[in-house]
């Protein structure tokens, strides 16, 4: 559920880059917003793991960073 606020922010930022509201650009916007959200969340997880593995374990429900 932590991705929900992040994807809203990413969609808002990427929306300004969409030149026209066509089907092709909407699909591109969807794909880019998902890819950016996954990338930012993964980067955030890696940073938290590097700073505090214990905190990461708590936030990730005991799962390890692969």
C-alpha positions, -999 to 999 in steps of 0.1 A, spaced: 0 0 0 30 23 3 31 26 -34 -2 44 -36 9 80 -27 40 75 -47 22 65 -79 -2 95 -76 28 118 -74 46 101 -103 14 102 -125 10 139 -117 46 147 -126 45 126 -158 12 140 -169 29 173 -176 51 156 -201 22 141 -222 20 161 -254 -15 150 -264 -44 130 -248 -44 102 -274 -47 65 -267 -10 59 -275 1 86 -251 -22 73 -224 -7 38 -227 28 53 -226 19 74 -195 5 43 -178 36 22 -186 60 50 -176 42 57 -143 43 21 -133 80 17 -142 89 49 -124 70 39 -93 87 5 -92 121 21 -97 116 48 -70 102 23 -45 131 -1 -51 156 27 -48 140 38 -16 140 2 -2 177 -1 -11 185 32 7 166 22 38 183 -12 38 217 3 35 211 28 63 192 5 87 187 -32 79 167 -36 111 142 -8 101 140 -23 66 132 -57 81 105 -42 102 89 -23 73 92 -53 49 76 -77 74 108 -97 79 115 -102 42 151 -97 30 163 -74 3 172 -96 -26 
